[in-house]
Amino acid sequence: MSIENIRAKLLAQLNCHKLEIIDQSALHANHYENKSTSPSHLKIIIDAVEFNGLNRVACHKMINQILKDELNSHLHALSISIK
């Protein structure tokens, strides 16, 4: 799945004020062998209305739930920064 597909998936479920997705796969080329063309290591910088009143753990769980299919397949590492 491409970064644009991941962006679309997040935007479909969250009302984002800010959404930045950075592919960090190249930084981990020798650490993790990714046989697909999909990104394996992503950094997400995000702020969404749905996060109001939630702690960081709850926000991370929400994002992990949205991206569960990717995390169970090609996405090896996900760094999340809540703004």
N, C-alpha and C positions, 0 to 999 in steps of 0.2 A: 504494500500500500504506500502511496506517495505522501509526501508532506501535505500536499493540497487536499488529498482525501482525508487525512487526519484533521486538518484545519476545518474542513467541511463538517466532519463528524462532531467536533467540539462546538462549532458555531450552531449546529442544528439543535444542540441540547442546552447550550449556555448562552446567556445574553452578555457577551464580552465587551468590556470597555477597552481592553487591551489583550491582544493575542499575538505572540511572537513564537515561532517554532524554528529552532536552530538544529540543523543536522550535524551532530558531532561524531558520526560514524568513522570518518577518516582518522580521527584522533585515537581510535581504538582498533585500528586495522590489524595489528599484530596480537591483540588481546582476545578478539572474538571473531571467529570465522563465520561470516554471514554469506550463505550460499544464494540468497535471493538478492534482487536489485533494490529491495525496500530498505529504508534506513533502519539501522540497528540500535543507534544511540541518539536520543533526542533530548534537547533542553526546551522546556516550555515555560515561557514567561506569560502570566495570565492574570487578569482581573475580571471578575464576572459578578453580576448582580446576585446570582444564586449563592455567592460566598459570604454575603453580608450576614454577620452574626455567627458565622461558623469559625471554628479554629482551623489551623493549618492541616491537621490530620484529617479532618472531615472533608476539607477541600481536596486534598490529595486522593482520598478514597473515592470521591465523586469523579475525578478525572480518570483514575484507574478503572472505575466501573465503565465509563464511557469507552475507554480504549482497551477493554479486556480482551477482545479478539486479537488485537495487535500484540498485546503483551503475552498472549498465549502462543503466538506464532513467531513472527520475525523481530519484534521489538524487544531487544535484550535489556536495555537500560533507559530509564526515563527520569530526567532531572526536572523538578517542578519548582518554579519560583512564583509565589502568590504575591501580587502587588496590590 
